[in-house]
Amino acid sequence: MHPNGAKKRVVVGMSGGVDSSVTAWLLKEQGYDVIGLFMKNWEDDDDSEYCSTRQDWLDAASVADVVGVDIEAVNFAAEYKDRVFADFLREYSAGRTPNPDVLCNAEIKFKAFLDHAMTLGADHIATGHYARVRAVQGPNGPRYQLLKALDHTKDQSYFLHRLNQAQLSQTLFPLGDITKDEVRRIAHKIGLPNAAKKDSTGICFIGERPFREFLNRYLPTDPGPIVMQTGERVGTHHGLSFYTLGQRKGLGIGGVKGRQQADGTGPVWYVARKDMATNTLYVVEGHDHPWLLSPALRAGQVSWVDEQPPAPGAYAAKTRYRQADASCVLSAAVQQGAASCDVRGAQAAAANEGGSYPAFELSFAEQQWAVTPGQSAVLYDGDICLGGGIII
Protein backbone atom coordinates (compact mmCIF):
# COMPACT_ATOMS: atom_id res chain seq x y z
CA MET A 1 0.00 0.00 0.00
CA HIS A 2 1.01 3.58 -0.60
CA PRO A 3 1.06 5.93 2.40
CA ASN A 4 -2.27 7.33 1.19
CA GLY A 5 -3.83 3.88 1.32
CA ALA A 6 -3.90 3.27 -2.41
CA LYS A 7 -2.82 -0.13 -3.71
CA LYS A 8 0.59 -0.37 -5.31
CA ARG A 9 0.28 -0.67 -9.08
CA VAL A 10 2.01 -3.46 -11.01
CA VAL A 11 2.06 -3.60 -14.80
CA VAL A 12 2.34 -7.21 -15.90
CA GLY A 13 3.72 -8.25 -19.27
CA MET A 14 0.98 -10.61 -20.48
CA SER A 15 2.01 -12.68 -23.51
CA GLY A 16 -1.04 -14.92 -23.78
CA GLY A 17 0.89 -17.80 -22.23
CA VAL A 18 0.03 -19.57 -19.01
CA ASP A 19 3.05 -18.26 -17.04
CA SER A 20 2.31 -14.55 -17.43
CA SER A 21 -1.41 -15.23 -16.95
CA VAL A 22 -0.87 -16.89 -13.57
CA THR A 23 1.55 -14.07 -12.69
CA ALA A 24 -1.25 -11.51 -13.15
CA TRP A 25 -3.64 -13.58 -11.01
CA LEU A 26 -1.12 -14.10 -8.21
CA LEU A 27 -0.35 -10.39 -7.98
CA LYS A 28 -4.02 -9.47 -7.87
CA GLU A 29 -4.51 -12.03 -5.10
CA GLN A 30 -1.64 -10.37 -3.22
CA GLY A 31 -3.53 -7.07 -3.27
CA TYR A 32 -1.82 -5.18 -6.06
CA ASP A 33 -3.57 -2.95 -8.56
CA VAL A 34 -2.74 -4.96 -11.68
CA ILE A 35 -2.69 -3.75 -15.29
CA GLY A 36 -1.85 -6.10 -18.13
CA LEU A 37 0.35 -5.03 -21.03
CA PHE A 38 0.61 -7.07 -24.21
CA MET A 39 3.77 -6.36 -26.20
CA LYS A 40 3.73 -6.65 -29.98
CA ASN A 41 7.39 -7.00 -30.95
CA TRP A 42 7.26 -8.34 -34.51
CA GLU A 43 5.28 -7.30 -37.58
CA ASP A 44 6.95 -8.64 -40.72
CA ASP A 45 4.87 -11.81 -41.00
CA ASP A 46 2.80 -12.07 -37.86
CA ASP A 47 -0.15 -13.34 -39.88
CA SER A 48 1.77 -16.46 -40.92
CA GLU A 49 1.55 -19.96 -39.51
CA TYR A 50 4.78 -19.40 -37.61
CA CYS A 51 4.00 -16.26 -35.64
CA SER A 52 0.89 -16.29 -33.48
CA THR A 53 0.70 -12.67 -32.31
CA ARG A 54 -3.03 -12.29 -33.05
CA GLN A 55 -3.96 -15.49 -31.21
CA ASP A 56 -1.67 -14.59 -28.32
CA TRP A 57 -3.41 -11.21 -27.99
CA LEU A 58 -6.83 -12.88 -27.96
CA ASP A 59 -5.62 -15.30 -25.28
CA ALA A 60 -4.16 -12.48 -23.16
CA ALA A 61 -7.37 -10.45 -23.43
CA SER A 62 -9.45 -13.49 -22.47
CA VAL A 63 -7.26 -14.11 -19.43
CA ALA A 64 -7.49 -10.47 -18.37
CA ASP A 65 -11.28 -10.78 -18.45
CA VAL A 66 -11.22 -13.89 -16.24
CA VAL A 67 -8.68 -12.45 -13.80
CA GLY A 68 -10.50 -9.12 -13.73
CA VAL A 69 -7.76 -6.73 -14.83
CA ASP A 70 -7.50 -4.14 -17.56
CA ILE A 71 -5.13 -4.86 -20.43
CA GLU A 72 -3.73 -2.81 -23.28
CA ALA A 73 -1.56 -3.65 -26.27
CA VAL A 74 1.56 -1.67 -27.06
CA ASN A 75 3.63 -1.92 -30.22
CA PHE A 76 7.39 -2.19 -29.68
CA ALA A 77 8.11 -3.61 -33.15
CA ALA A 78 10.23 -0.62 -34.19
CA GLU A 79 12.30 -0.76 -31.01
CA TYR A 80 12.68 -4.50 -31.36
CA LYS A 81 13.91 -4.22 -34.93
CA ASP A 82 16.41 -1.48 -34.04
CA ARG A 83 17.69 -2.82 -30.72
CA VAL A 84 17.40 -6.61 -31.09
CA PHE A 85 16.87 -7.81 -34.64
CA ALA A 86 19.53 -5.58 -36.21
CA ASP A 87 22.07 -6.96 -33.72
CA PHE A 88 20.83 -10.49 -34.45
CA LEU A 89 21.58 -10.05 -38.16
CA ARG A 90 24.96 -8.40 -37.55
CA GLU A 91 26.05 -11.28 -35.36
CA TYR A 92 25.00 -13.96 -37.82
CA SER A 93 26.63 -12.05 -40.68
CA ALA A 94 29.88 -12.13 -38.71
CA GLY A 95 29.65 -15.90 -38.24
CA ARG A 96 28.57 -15.81 -34.60
CA THR A 97 25.46 -17.31 -32.97
CA PRO A 98 23.63 -14.68 -30.91
CA ASN A 99 20.94 -15.23 -28.31
CA PRO A 100 18.28 -12.60 -29.09
CA ASP A 101 16.25 -13.49 -25.98
CA VAL A 102 19.02 -12.07 -23.78
CA LEU A 103 19.03 -8.78 -25.68
CA CYS A 104 15.23 -8.67 -25.85
CA ASN A 105 15.00 -8.85 -22.07
CA ALA A 106 17.58 -6.11 -21.59
CA GLU A 107 16.31 -3.76 -24.31
CA ILE A 108 12.57 -4.43 -24.65
CA LYS A 109 10.97 -6.25 -21.72
CA PHE A 110 12.93 -4.43 -19.03
CA LYS A 111 13.61 -1.15 -20.81
CA ALA A 112 10.96 -0.13 -23.37
CA PHE A 113 8.28 -2.00 -21.42
CA LEU A 114 9.50 -0.64 -18.09
CA ASP A 115 9.53 2.93 -19.43
CA HIS A 116 5.98 2.56 -20.76
CA ALA A 117 4.80 1.03 -17.48
CA MET A 118 6.08 4.06 -15.59
CA THR A 119 3.86 6.31 -17.74
CA LEU A 120 0.93 4.22 -16.48
CA GLY A 121 1.83 5.02 -12.88
CA ALA A 122 3.44 1.68 -12.12
CA ASP A 123 5.32 1.06 -8.90
CA HIS A 124 6.61 -2.21 -10.30
CA ILE A 125 6.59 -4.34 -13.42
CA ALA A 126 6.23 -8.11 -13.44
CA THR A 127 6.75 -10.92 -15.91
CA GLY A 128 6.23 -14.66 -15.98
CA HIS A 129 9.93 -15.44 -15.90
CA TYR A 130 11.16 -18.16 -13.57
CA ALA A 131 13.68 -16.22 -11.48
CA ARG A 132 13.82 -14.36 -8.18
CA VAL A 133 14.93 -10.93 -6.94
CA ARG A 134 16.30 -10.42 -3.42
CA ALA A 135 17.02 -7.09 -1.76
CA VAL A 136 20.14 -7.03 0.43
CA GLN A 137 20.79 -4.04 2.66
CA GLY A 138 24.11 -2.36 1.96
CA PRO A 139 25.90 0.64 3.47
CA ASN A 140 24.39 2.93 0.85
CA GLY A 141 20.94 1.38 0.71
CA PRO A 142 19.53 -1.84 -0.74
CA ARG A 143 21.27 -3.79 -3.47
CA TYR A 144 19.33 -6.24 -5.59
CA GLN A 145 20.40 -9.78 -6.38
CA LEU A 146 19.11 -11.89 -9.26
CA LEU A 147 18.55 -15.46 -8.11
CA LYS A 148 17.74 -18.72 -9.84
CA ALA A 149 14.15 -19.91 -9.60
CA LEU A 150 13.43 -22.52 -6.96
CA ASP A 151 12.40 -24.80 -9.84
CA HIS A 152 15.86 -25.17 -11.37
CA THR A 153 14.42 -27.10 -14.31
CA LYS A 154 12.62 -23.92 -15.42
CA ASP A 155 15.10 -21.31 -14.22
CA GLN A 156 15.48 -18.41 -16.68
CA SER A 157 18.10 -16.29 -14.91
CA TYR A 158 20.48 -17.08 -17.79
CA PHE A 159 18.32 -14.92 -20.08
CA LEU A 160 18.05 -12.14 -17.48
CA HIS A 161 21.72 -11.74 -16.56
CA ARG A 162 22.03 -8.29 -18.20
CA LEU A 163 19.46 -6.66 -15.92
CA ASN A 164 20.86 -3.86 -13.78
CA GLN A 165 20.12 -2.55 -10.31
CA ALA A 166 17.53 0.00 -11.45
CA GLN A 167 15.64 -2.63 -13.44
CA LEU A 168 15.72 -5.25 -10.70
CA SER A 169 14.59 -2.74 -8.07
CA GLN A 170 11.31 -2.30 -9.96
CA THR A 171 10.74 -5.91 -11.04
CA LEU A 172 8.68 -8.73 -9.53
CA PHE A 173 8.97 -12.40 -10.52
CA PRO A 174 6.05 -14.13 -8.74
CA LEU A 175 6.79 -17.51 -10.34
CA GLY A 176 10.30 -17.73 -8.95
CA ASP A 177 9.11 -19.47 -5.80
CA ILE A 178 6.82 -22.09 -7.37
CA THR A 179 7.13 -24.93 -9.85
CA LYS A 180 5.80 -25.13 -13.38
CA ASP A 181 3.46 -27.93 -12.29
CA GLU A 182 2.00 -25.63 -9.64
CA VAL A 183 1.52 -22.89 -12.24
CA ARG A 184 -0.45 -25.30 -14.44
CA ARG A 185 -2.49 -26.44 -11.43
CA ILE A 186 -3.39 -22.86 -10.53
CA ALA A 187 -4.34 -22.08 -14.13
CA HIS A 188 -6.75 -25.04 -14.24
CA LYS A 189 -8.13 -24.32 -10.78
CA ILE A 190 -9.10 -20.73 -11.59
CA GLY A 191 -10.38 -21.63 -15.04
CA LEU A 192 -7.95 -19.77 -17.26
CA PRO A 193 -8.84 -20.30 -20.94
CA ASN A 194 -5.18 -20.96 -21.78
CA ALA A 195 -4.51 -23.37 -18.91
CA ALA A 196 -3.48 -26.15 -21.29
CA LYS A 197 -1.76 -23.92 -23.86
CA LYS A 198 1.56 -25.28 -25.06
CA ASP A 199 4.62 -23.33 -23.95
CA SER A 200 6.12 -21.20 -26.69
CA THR A 201 9.54 -22.18 -27.98
CA GLY A 202 12.08 -19.91 -29.62
CA ILE A 203 11.33 -16.36 -30.62
CA CYS A 204 8.35 -15.08 -32.54
CA PHE A 205 10.12 -13.96 -35.69
CA ILE A 206 11.43 -17.48 -36.26
CA GLY A 207 8.84 -19.71 -34.60
CA GLU A 208 8.83 -23.29 -35.80
CA ARG A 209 9.91 -22.55 -39.36
CA PRO A 210 13.19 -23.93 -40.77
CA PHE A 211 15.92 -21.64 -39.50
CA ARG A 212 17.93 -21.49 -42.72
CA GLU A 213 14.78 -20.61 -44.67
CA PHE A 214 14.22 -17.66 -42.35
CA LEU A 215 17.80 -16.37 -42.49
CA ASN A 216 17.77 -16.63 -46.29
CA ARG A 217 15.26 -13.79 -46.34
CA TYR A 218 17.72 -11.42 -44.70
CA LEU A 219 21.24 -12.71 -45.34
CA PRO A 220 22.84 -13.67 -48.67
CA THR A 221 24.16 -17.17 -49.26
CA ASP A 222 27.94 -17.40 -49.67
CA PRO A 223 28.88 -21.01 -50.48
CA GLY A 224 32.28 -22.35 -49.55
CA PRO A 225 34.12 -25.55 -48.70
CA ILE A 226 33.34 -27.95 -45.87
CA VAL A 227 36.65 -29.40 -44.79
CA MET A 228 37.86 -32.07 -42.34
CA GLN A 229 40.74 -31.30 -39.99
CA THR A 230 42.99 -33.18 -42.43
CA GLY A 231 42.22 -30.58 -45.08
CA GLU A 232 40.12 -32.97 -47.16
CA ARG A 233 37.06 -31.31 -48.66
CA VAL A 234 33.85 -33.24 -47.94
CA GLY A 235 31.13 -30.85 -49.08
CA THR A 236 29.93 -27.31 -49.72
CA HIS A 237 28.23 -25.06 -47.20
CA HIS A 238 25.60 -22.41 -47.95
CA GLY A 239 27.31 -19.64 -46.00
CA LEU A 240 28.99 -19.59 -42.60
CA SER A 241 26.12 -17.55 -41.16
CA PHE A 242 23.83 -20.57 -41.40
CA TYR A 243 25.88 -22.87 -39.15
CA THR A 244 26.74 -22.98 -35.48
CA LEU A 245 29.43 -24.81 -33.53
CA GLY A 246 28.33 -28.27 -32.46
CA GLN A 247 25.73 -28.50 -35.23
CA ARG A 248 25.31 -31.99 -36.68
CA LYS A 249 22.10 -31.78 -38.74
CA GLY A 250 21.67 -30.10 -42.10
CA LEU A 251 25.32 -30.33 -43.13
CA GLY A 252 24.56 -32.18 -46.36
CA ILE A 253 27.68 -34.33 -46.10
CA GLY A 254 27.31 -37.68 -47.80
CA GLY A 255 29.45 -40.72 -47.17
CA VAL A 256 33.16 -39.96 -47.17
CA LYS A 257 35.21 -42.57 -48.94
CA GLY A 258 36.88 -44.95 -46.51
CA ARG A 259 34.94 -43.59 -43.50
CA GLN A 260 31.92 -45.92 -43.48
CA GLN A 261 31.17 -48.01 -40.41
CA ALA A 262 30.90 -51.80 -40.45
CA ASP A 263 27.13 -51.53 -40.89
CA GLY A 264 27.58 -49.31 -43.94
CA THR A 265 26.61 -46.07 -42.22
CA GLY A 266 28.84 -43.03 -42.30
CA PRO A 267 30.39 -41.13 -39.39
CA VAL A 268 28.55 -38.43 -37.43
CA TRP A 269 29.95 -35.00 -38.33
CA TYR A 270 29.87 -31.86 -36.19
CA VAL A 271 30.66 -28.25 -37.04
CA ALA A 272 33.85 -27.45 -35.12
CA ARG A 273 35.27 -24.21 -36.57
CA LYS A 274 34.53 -21.39 -38.97
CA ASP A 275 37.29 -19.55 -40.80
CA MET A 276 35.75 -16.25 -41.89
CA ALA A 277 38.84 -15.18 -43.85
CA THR A 278 38.72 -18.19 -46.18
CA ASN A 279 34.96 -18.88 -45.89
CA THR A 280 35.72 -22.41 -44.73
CA LEU A 281 33.57 -24.58 -42.49
CA TYR A 282 35.50 -27.22 -40.56
CA VAL A 283 33.81 -30.43 -39.43
CA VAL A 284 35.05 -33.21 -37.20
CA GLU A 285 33.99 -36.78 -36.61
CA GLY A 286 32.49 -37.64 -33.25
CA HIS A 287 30.86 -35.75 -30.38
CA ASP A 288 33.98 -35.63 -28.22
CA HIS A 289 36.53 -34.56 -30.78
CA PRO A 290 39.20 -32.29 -29.21
CA TRP A 291 38.23 -29.41 -31.50
CA LEU A 292 34.81 -29.34 -29.82
CA LEU A 293 36.20 -29.16 -26.27
CA SER A 294 37.38 -25.96 -24.57
CA PRO A 295 39.22 -25.69 -21.24
CA ALA A 296 38.62 -21.94 -21.07
CA LEU A 297 36.81 -19.02 -22.69
CA ARG A 298 36.91 -15.27 -22.97
CA ALA A 299 33.79 -13.11 -22.92
CA GLY A 300 33.28 -9.45 -23.77
CA GLN A 301 30.44 -6.89 -23.68
CA VAL A 302 30.25 -7.69 -19.99
CA SER A 303 27.28 -6.87 -17.76
CA TRP A 304 27.40 -7.42 -13.99
CA VAL A 305 24.14 -7.43 -12.02
CA ASP A 306 25.77 -5.60 -9.11
CA GLU A 307 27.39 -3.22 -11.65
CA GLN A 308 30.80 -4.15 -10.22
CA PRO A 309 32.83 -7.22 -11.24
CA PRO A 310 32.97 -10.04 -8.72
CA ALA A 311 36.32 -10.90 -7.16
CA PRO A 312 38.44 -13.39 -9.10
CA GLY A 313 38.01 -16.93 -7.83
CA ALA A 314 35.92 -20.07 -8.00
CA TYR A 315 32.36 -19.89 -9.36
CA ALA A 316 30.05 -21.79 -11.69
CA ALA A 317 29.02 -20.84 -15.20
CA LYS A 318 26.67 -21.72 -18.03
CA THR A 319 27.73 -21.29 -21.65
CA ARG A 320 24.26 -22.13 -22.96
CA TYR A 321 20.74 -22.34 -21.56
CA ARG A 322 19.73 -25.63 -19.87
CA GLN A 323 23.36 -26.55 -19.40
CA ALA A 324 24.29 -27.82 -15.95
CA ASP A 325 26.42 -25.41 -13.95
CA ALA A 326 30.10 -25.97 -14.70
CA SER A 327 32.75 -25.30 -12.06
CA CYS A 328 35.13 -22.58 -13.19
CA VAL A 329 37.64 -19.99 -12.08
CA LEU A 330 37.11 -16.32 -12.97
CA SER A 331 40.22 -14.35 -13.85
CA ALA A 332 40.54 -10.64 -13.26
CA ALA A 333 39.00 -8.38 -15.90
CA VAL A 334 41.12 -8.23 -19.05
CA GLN A 335 41.17 -6.24 -22.24
CA GLN A 336 40.06 -8.01 -25.37
CA GLY A 337 42.91 -9.33 -27.45
CA ALA A 338 43.91 -9.08 -31.06
CA ALA A 339 41.99 -10.81 -33.80
CA SER A 340 42.91 -14.22 -35.18
CA CYS A 341 41.79 -15.96 -38.34
CA ASP A 342 38.81 -17.78 -36.87
CA VAL A 343 35.41 -16.60 -35.65
CA ARG A 344 36.58 -16.06 -32.07
CA GLY A 345 39.11 -13.54 -33.32
CA ALA A 346 36.47 -11.88 -35.49
CA GLN A 347 34.31 -11.43 -32.40
CA ALA A 348 37.18 -9.80 -30.53
CA ALA A 349 37.91 -7.46 -33.42
CA ALA A 350 34.25 -6.46 -33.73
CA ALA A 351 33.99 -5.81 -30.01
CA ASN A 352 37.06 -3.59 -30.12
CA GLU A 353 35.64 -1.32 -32.79
CA GLY A 354 35.12 2.15 -31.34
CA GLY A 355 37.14 1.45 -28.21
CA SER A 356 38.14 -1.28 -25.82
CA TYR A 357 35.54 -3.15 -23.79
CA PRO A 358 36.17 -4.96 -20.51
CA ALA A 359 36.21 -8.72 -20.75
CA PHE A 360 36.65 -11.69 -18.46
CA GLU A 361 38.19 -15.12 -18.72
CA LEU A 362 36.92 -18.41 -17.31
CA SER A 363 38.87 -21.63 -16.94
CA PHE A 364 36.91 -24.82 -16.32
CA ALA A 365 37.51 -27.86 -14.17
CA GLU A 366 36.17 -29.99 -17.04
CA GLN A 367 36.41 -29.05 -20.70
CA GLN A 368 33.22 -27.54 -22.10
CA TRP A 369 31.57 -28.78 -25.28
CA ALA A 370 30.99 -26.50 -28.30
CA VAL A 371 31.62 -23.17 -26.60
CA THR A 372 30.03 -20.89 -29.17
CA PRO A 373 31.01 -17.28 -30.00
CA GLY A 374 27.99 -14.98 -29.73
CA GLN A 375 26.32 -16.98 -26.98
CA SER A 376 26.33 -15.79 -23.37
CA ALA A 377 28.63 -17.05 -20.64
CA VAL A 378 26.75 -16.45 -17.38
CA LEU A 379 28.41 -16.62 -13.98
CA TYR A 380 26.85 -17.92 -10.75
CA ASP A 381 27.73 -17.99 -7.08
CA GLY A 382 25.38 -20.70 -5.88
CA ASP A 383 21.87 -19.50 -6.74
CA ILE A 384 23.02 -15.91 -7.29
CA CYS A 385 23.36 -14.87 -10.93
CA LEU A 386 26.29 -12.45 -11.04
CA GLY A 387 26.04 -11.45 -14.71
CA GLY A 388 28.01 -12.44 -17.77
CA GLY A 389 29.22 -11.54 -21.22
CA ILE A 390 29.23 -12.55 -24.87
CA ILE A 391 31.59 -15.40 -25.70
CA ILE A 392 34.43 -14.35 -28.01
C-alpha positions in Angstrom: 0.0 0.0 0.0 1.0 3.6 -0.6 1.1 5.9 2.4 -2.3 7.3 1.2 -3.8 3.9 1.3 -3.9 3.3 -2.4 -2.8 -0.1 -3.7 0.6 -0.4 -5.3 0.3 -0.7 -9.1 2.0 -3.5 -11.0 2.1 -3.6 -14.8 2.3 -7.2 -15.9 3.7 -8.2 -19.3 1.0 -10.6 -20.5 2.0 -12.7 -23.5 -1.0 -14.9 -23.8 0.9 -17.8 -22.2 0.0 -19.6 -19.0 3.0 -18.3 -17.0 2.3 -14.5 -17.4 -1.4 -15.2 -16.9 -0.9 -16.9 -13.6 1.5 -14.1 -12.7 -1.2 -11.5 -13.1 -3.6 -13.6 -11.0 -1.1 -14.1 -8.2 -0.3 -10.4 -8.0 -4.0 -9.5 -7.9 -4.5 -12.0 -5.1 -1.6 -10.4 -3.2 -3.5 -7.1 -3.3 -1.8 -5.2 -6.1 -3.6 -2.9 -8.6 -2.7 -5.0 -11.7 -2.7 -3.8 -15.3 -1.9 -6.1 -18.1 0.4 -5.0 -21.0 0.6 -7.1 -24.2 3.8 -6.4 -26.2 3.7 -6.6 -30.0 7.4 -7.0 -31.0 7.3 -8.3 -34.5 5.3 -7.3 -37.6 7.0 -8.6 -40.7 4.9 -11.8 -41.0 2.8 -12.1 -37.9 -0.2 -13.3 -39.9 1.8 -16.5 -40.9 1.5 -20.0 -39.5 4.8 -19.4 -37.6 4.0 -16.3 -35.6 0.9 -16.3 -33.5 0.7 -12.7 -32.3 -3.0 -12.3 -33.0 -4.0 -15.5 -31.2 -1.7 -14.6 -28.3 -3.4 -11.2 -28.0 -6.8 -12.9 -28.0 -5.6 -15.3 -25.3 -4.2 -12.5 -23.2 -7.4 -10.5 -23.4 -9.5 -13.5 -22.5 -7.3 -14.1 -19.4 -7.5 -10.5 -18.4 -11.3 -10.8 -18.4 -11.2 -13.9 -16.2 -8.7 -12.4 -13.8 -10.5 -9.1 -13.7 -7.8 -6.7 -14.8 -7.5 -4.1 -17.6 -5.1 -4.9 -20.4 -3.7 -2.8 -23.3 -1.6 -3.7 -26.3 1.6 -1.7 -27.1 3.6 -1.9 -30.2 7.4 -2.2 -29.7 8.1 -3.6 -33.2 10.2 -0.6 -34.2 12.3 -0.8 -31.0 12.7 -4.5 -31.4 13.9 -4.2 -34.9 16.4 -1.5 -34.0 17.7 -2.8 -30.7 17.4 -6.6 -31.1 16.9 -7.8 -34.6 19.5 -5.6 -36.2 22.1 -7.0 -33.7 20.8 -10.5 -34.4 21.6 -10.1 -38.2 25.0 -8.4 -37.6 26.1 -11.3 -35.4 25.0 -14.0 -37.8 26.6 -12.0 -40.7 29.9 -12.1 -38.7 29.6 -15.9 -38.2 28.6 -15.8 -34.6 25.5 -17.3 -33.0 23.6 -14.7 -30.9 20.9 -15.2 -28.3 18.3 -12.6 -29.1 16.2 -13.5 -26.0 19.0 -12.1 -23.8 19.0 -8.8 -25.7 15.2 -8.7 -25.9 15.0 -8.8 -22.1 17.6 -6.1 -21.6 16.3 -3.8 -24.3 12.6 -4.4 -24.6 11.0 -6.3 -21.7 12.9 -4.4 -19.0 13.6 -1.2 -20.8 11.0 -0.1 -23.4 8.3 -2.0 -21.4 9.5 -0.6 -18.1 9.5 2.9 -19.4 6.0 2.6 -20.8 4.8 1.0 -17.5 6.1 4.1 -15.6 3.9 6.3 -17.7 0.9 4.2 -16.5 1.8 5.0 -12.9 3.4 1.7 -12.1 5.3 1.1 -8.9 6.6 -2.2 -10.3 6.6 -4.3 -13.4 6.2 -8.1 -13.4 6.7 -10.9 -15.9 6.2 -14.7 -16.0 9.9 -15.4 -15.9 11.2 -18.2 -13.6 13.7 -16.2 -11.5 13.8 -14.4 -8.2 14.9 -10.9 -6.9 16.3 -10.4 -3.4 17.0 -7.1 -1.8 20.1 -7.0 0.4 20.8 -4.0 2.7 24.1 -2.4 2.0 25.9 0.6 3.5 24.4 2.9 0.9 20.9 1.4 0.7 19.5 -1.8 -0.7 21.3 -3.8 -3.5 19.3 -6.2 -5.6 20.4 -9.8 -6.4 19.1 -11.9 -9.3 18.6 -15.5 -8.1 17.7 -18.7 -9.8 14.1 -19.9 -9.6 13.4 -22.5 -7.0 12.4 -24.8 -9.8 15.9 -25.2 -11.4 14.4 -27.1 -14.3 12.6 -23.9 -15.4 15.1 -21.3 -14.2 15.5 -18.4 -16.7 18.1 -16.3 -14.9 20.5 -17.1 -17.8 18.3 -14.9 -20.1 18.1 -12.1 -17.5 21.7 -11.7 -16.6 22.0 -8.3 -18.2 19.5 -6.7 -15.9 20.9 -3.9 -13.8 20.1 -2.6 -10.3 17.5 0.0 -11.4 15.6 -2.6 -13.4 15.7 -5.3 -10.7 14.6 -2.7 -8.1 11.3 -2.3 -10.0 10.7 -5.9 -11.0 8.7 -8.7 -9.5 9.0 -12.4 -10.5 6.1 -14.1 -8.7 6.8 -17.5 -10.3 10.3 -17.7 -9.0 9.1 -19.5 -5.8 6.8 -22.1 -7.4 7.1 -24.9 -9.9 5.8 -25.1 -13.4 3.5 -27.9 -12.3 2.0 -25.6 -9.6 1.5 -22.9 -12.2 -0.4 -25.3 -14.4 -2.5 -26.4 -11.4 -3.4 -22.9 -10.5 -4.3 -22.1 -14.1 -6.8 -25.0 -14.2 -8.1 -24.3 -10.8 -9.1 -20.7 -11.6 -10.4 -21.6 -15.0 -7.9 -19.8 -17.3 -8.8 -20.3 -20.9 -5.2 -21.0 -21.8 -4.5 -23.4 -18.9 -3.5 -26.1 -21.3 -1.8 -23.9 -23.9 1.6 -25.3 -25.1 4.6 -23.3 -24.0 6.1 -21.2 -26.7 9.5 -22.2 -28.0 12.1 -19.9 -29.6 11.3 -16.4 -30.6 8.4 -15.1 -32.5 10.1 -14.0 -35.7 11.4 -17.5 -36.3 8.8 -19.7 -34.6 8.8 -23.3 -35.8 9.9 -22.5 -39.4 13.2 -23.9 -40.8 15.9 -21.6 -39.5 17.9 -21.5 -42.7 14.8 -20.6 -44.7 14.2 -17.7 -42.3 17.8 -16.4 -42.5 17.8 -16.6 -46.3 15.3 -13.8 -46.3 17.7 -11.4 -44.7 21.2 -12.7 -45.3 22.8 -13.7 -48.7 24.2 -17.2 -49.3 27.9 -17.4 -49.7 28.9 -21.0 -50.5 32.3 -22.3 -49.5 34.1 -25.6 -48.7 33.3 -27.9 -45.9 36.7 -29.4 -44.8 37.9 -32.1 -42.3 40.7 -31.3 -40.0 43.0 -33.2 -42.4 42.2 -30.6 -45.1 40.1 -33.0 -47.2 37.1 -31.3 -48.7 33.9 -33.2 -47.9 31.1 -30.8 -49.1 29.9 -27.3 -49.7 28.2 -25.1 -47.2 25.6 -22.4 -47.9 27.3 -19.6 -46.0 29.0 -19.6 -42.6 26.1 -17.5 -41.2 23.8 -20.6 -41.4 25.9 -22.9 -39.2 26.7 -23.0 -35.5 29.4 -24.8 -33.5 28.3 -28.3 -32.5 25.7 -28.5 -35.2 25.3 -32.0 -36.7 22.1 -31.8 -38.7 21.7 -30.1 -42.1 25.3 -30.3 -43.1 24.6 -32.2 -46.4 27.7 -34.3 -46.1 27.3 -37.7 -47.8 29.4 -40.7 -47.2 33.2 -40.0 -47.2 35.2 -42.6 -48.9 36.9 -45.0 -46.5 34.9 -43.6 -43.5 31.9 -45.9 -43.5 31.2 -48.0 -40.4 30.9 -51.8 -40.5 27.1 -51.5 -40.9 27.6 -49.3 -43.9 26.6 -46.1 -42.2 28.8 -43.0 -42.3 30.4 -41.1 -39.4 28.6 -38.4 -37.4 30.0 -35.0 -38.3 29.9 -31.9 -36.2 30.7 -28.3 -37.0 33.8 -27.5 -35.1 35.3 -24.2 -36.6 34.5 -21.4 -39.0 37.3 -19.5 -40.8 35.8 -16.3 -41.9 38.8 -15.2 -43.8 38.7 -18.2 -46.2 35.0 -18.9 -45.9 35.7 -22.4 -44.7 33.6 -24.6 -42.5 35.5 -27.2 -40.6 33.8 -30.4 -39.4 35.0 -33.2 -37.2 34.0 -36.8 -36.6 32.5 -37.6 -33.2 30.9 -35.7 -30.4 34.0 -35.6 -28.2 36.5 -34.6 -30.8 39.2 -32.3 -29.2 38.2 -29.4 -31.5 34.8 -29.3 -29.8 36.2 -29.2 -26.3 37.4 -26.0 -24.6 39.2 -25.7 -21.2 38.6 -21.9 -21.1 36.8 -19.0 -22.7 36.9 -15.3 -23.0 33.8 -13.1 -22.9 33.3 -9.4 -23.8 30.4 -6.9 -23.7 30.3 -7.7 -20.0 27.3 -6.9 -17.8 27.4 -7.4 -14.0 24.1 -7.4 -12.0 25.8 -5.6 -9.1 27.4 -3.2 -11.6 30.8 -4.1 -10.2 32.8 -7.2 -11.2 33.0 -10.0 -8.7 36.3 -10.9 -7.2 38.4 -13.4 -9.1 38.0 -16.9 -7.8 35.9 -20.1 -8.0 32.4 -19.9 -9.4 30.1 -21.8 -11.7 29.0 -20.8 -15.2 26.7 -21.7 -18.0 27.7 -21.3 -21.7 24.3 -22.1 -23.0 20.7 -22.3 -21.6 19.7 -25.6 -19.9 23.4 -26.5 -19.4 24.3 -27.8 -16.0 26.4 -25.4 -13.9 30.1 -26.0 -14.7 32.8 -25.3 -12.1 35.1 -22.6 -13.2 37.6 -20.0 -12.1 37.1 -16.3 -13.0 40.2 -14.3 -13.9 40.5 -10.6 -13.3 39.0 -8.4 -15.9 41.1 -8.2 -19.1 41.2 -6.2 -22.2 40.1 -8.0 -25.4 42.9 -9.3 -27.5 43.9 -9.1 -31.1 42.0 -10.8 -33.8 42.9 -14.2 -35.2 41.8 -16.0 -38.3 38.8 -17.8 -36.9 35.4 -16.6 -35.6 36.6 -16.1 -32.1 39.1 -13.5 -33.3 36.5 -11.9 -35.5 34.3 -11.4 -32.4 37.2 -9.8 -30.5 37.9 -7.5 -33.4 34.3 -6.5 -33.7 34.0 -5.8 -30.0 37.1 -3.6 -30.1 35.6 -1.3 -32.8 35.1 2.2 -31.3 37.1 1.4 -28.2 38.1 -1.3 -25.8 35.5 -3.1 -23.8 36.2 -5.0 -20.5 36.2 -8.7 -20.7 36.7 -11.7 -18.5 38.2 -15.1 -18.7 36.9 -18.4 -17.3 38.9 -21.6 -16.9 36.9 -24.8 -16.3 37.5 -27.9 -14.2 36.2 -30.0 -17.0 36.4 -29.0 -20.7 33.2 -27.5 -22.1 31.6 -28.8 -25.3 31.0 -26.5 -28.3 31.6 -23.2 -26.6 30.0 -20.9 -29.2 31.0 -17.3 -30.0 28.0 -15.0 -29.7 26.3 -17.0 -27.0 26.3 -15.8 -23.4 28.6 -17.0 -20.6 26.7 -16.5 -17.4 28.4 -16.6 -14.0 26.8 -17.9 -10.7 27.7 -18.0 -7.1 25.4 -20.7 -5.9 21.9 -19.5 -6.7 23.0 -15.9 -7.3 23.4 -14.9 -10.9 26.3 -12.4 -11.0 26.0 -11.4 -14.7 28.0 -12.4 -17.8 29.2 -11.5 -21.2 29.2 -12.5 -24.9 31.6 -15.4 -25.7 34.4 -14.4 -28.0 
